[in-house]
């Protein structure tokens, strides 16, 4: 039997997704294709897949999300329990096709990652 999550490794969604994945995986919303050197928005929401929301309470919340273009760090949003939601929008510029990576940290269930390829013309 596989583990639901790991505290020592990067967690990624399983296939099929289980509820642990659905509430922890960062959901990335961005265009599939953008124009080179023109700004565009990337929105990130942690969880909520199939209505399975992540708790936002003292003792169990999303601390932060980070956005990368490949390995290049682009930005970070931090959250507090009970008074914020684990959602952020980043405004970025790309010059070449890349894979956006979003990494989030849950104070109880560790690091989770998702990816989205972006074509640049």
For each residue, the residues with C-beta under 8 A, 3 or more apart:
1:
2: 14
3: 6
4: 18 20
5: 11 20 24 109 110
6: 3 9 10 11 110
7: 109 110
8: 110
9: 6 110 111
10: 6 103 111 112 113
11: 5 6 21 24 109 110 111 112 113
12: 25 112 113 114
13: 17 21 25 114
14: 2 17 18 21
15:
16:
17: 13 14 21 22 25 49 50
18: 4 14 21 22
19: 22 23 52
20: 4 5 23 24 109
21: 11 13 14 17 18 24 25 49
22: 17 18 19 25 47 48 49 50 52
23: 19 20 46 47 48 49 52 53 54 55
24: 5 11 20 21 46 47 54 104 106 109 112
25: 12 13 17 21 22 46 47 49 112 114
26: 44 45 46 65 102 103 104 112 113 114
27: 44 45 46 47 48 49 114
28: 42 43 44 100 102 114 115 116
29: 42 43 44 45
30: 40 41 42 43 100 116 118
31: 34 40 118
32: 117 118 119
33: 118 119 120 121
34: 31 38 40 94 118 119 120 121
35: 38 120 121
36: 94 95 96 120 121
37: 93 94 95
38: 34 35 93
39: 91 92 93
40: 30 31 34 91 92 93
41: 30 89 90 91
42: 28 29 30 67 89 90 91 92 100
43: 28 29 30 87 88 89 90
44: 26 27 28 29 65 67 77 87 88 89 90 102 104
45: 26 27 29 48 86 87
46: 23 24 25 26 27 54 62 65 86 87 104 112
47: 22 23 24 25 27 52 53 54 86
48: 22 23 27 45 51 52 53 54
49: 17 21 22 23 25 27 52
50: 17 22
51: 48
52: 19 22 23 47 48 49
53: 23 47 48
54: 23 24 46 47 48 61 62 86 106
55: 23 60 61
56: 61 62 79 81 82 84 85 86
57: 60 61 81 82
58: 61 81 82
59: 81 107 108
60: 55 57 81 106 107 108
61: 54 55 56 57 58 79 80 81 82 86 106 107
62: 46 54 56 65 79 86 104 105 106 107
63: 78 79 105 106 107
64: 76 77 78 79 104 105
65: 26 44 46 62 76 77 79 86 88 102 103 104 105
66: 73 75 76 102 103 104
67: 42 44 73 74 75 76 90 92 100 101 102
68: 71 72 73 74 100 101 102 103
69: 72 74 92 94 98 99 100 101
70: 98 99 101
71: 68
72: 68 69
73: 66 67 68 76
74: 67 68 69 90 92
75: 66 67 90 92
76: 64 65 66 67 73
77: 44 64 65 88 90
78: 63 64
79: 56 61 62 63 64 65 84 85 86
80: 61 83 84
81: 56 57 58 59 60 61 84
82: 56 57 58 61
83: 80
84: 56 79 80 81
85: 56 79
86: 45 46 47 54 56 61 62 65 79 104
87: 43 44 45 46
88: 43 44 65 77
89: 41 42 43 44
90: 41 42 43 44 67 74 75 77
91: 39 40 41 42
92: 39 40 42 67 69 74 75
93: 37 38 39 40
94: 34 36 37 69 97 98 118 120
95: 36 37 120
96: 36 120
97: 94 117 118 119 120
98: 69 70 94 117 118 120
99: 69 70 115 116 117 118
100: 28 30 42 67 68 69 115 116 117 118
101: 67 68 69 70 113 114 115
102: 26 28 44 65 66 67 68 113 114 115
103: 10 26 65 66 68 111 112 113
104: 24 26 44 46 62 64 65 66 86 111 112 113
105: 62 63 64 65 110 111 112
106: 24 54 60 61 62 63 109 110 112
107: 59 60 61 62 63
108: 59 60
109: 5 7 11 20 24 106 112
110: 5 6 7 8 9 11 105 106
111: 9 10 11 103 104 105
112: 10 11 12 24 25 26 46 103 104 105 106 109
113: 10 11 12 26 101 102 103 104
114: 12 13 25 26 27 28 101 102
115: 28 99 100 101 102
116: 28 30 99 100
117: 32 97 98 99 100
118: 30 31 32 33 34 94 97 98 99 100
119: 32 33 34 97
120: 33 34 35 36 94 95 96 97 98
121: 33 34 35 36
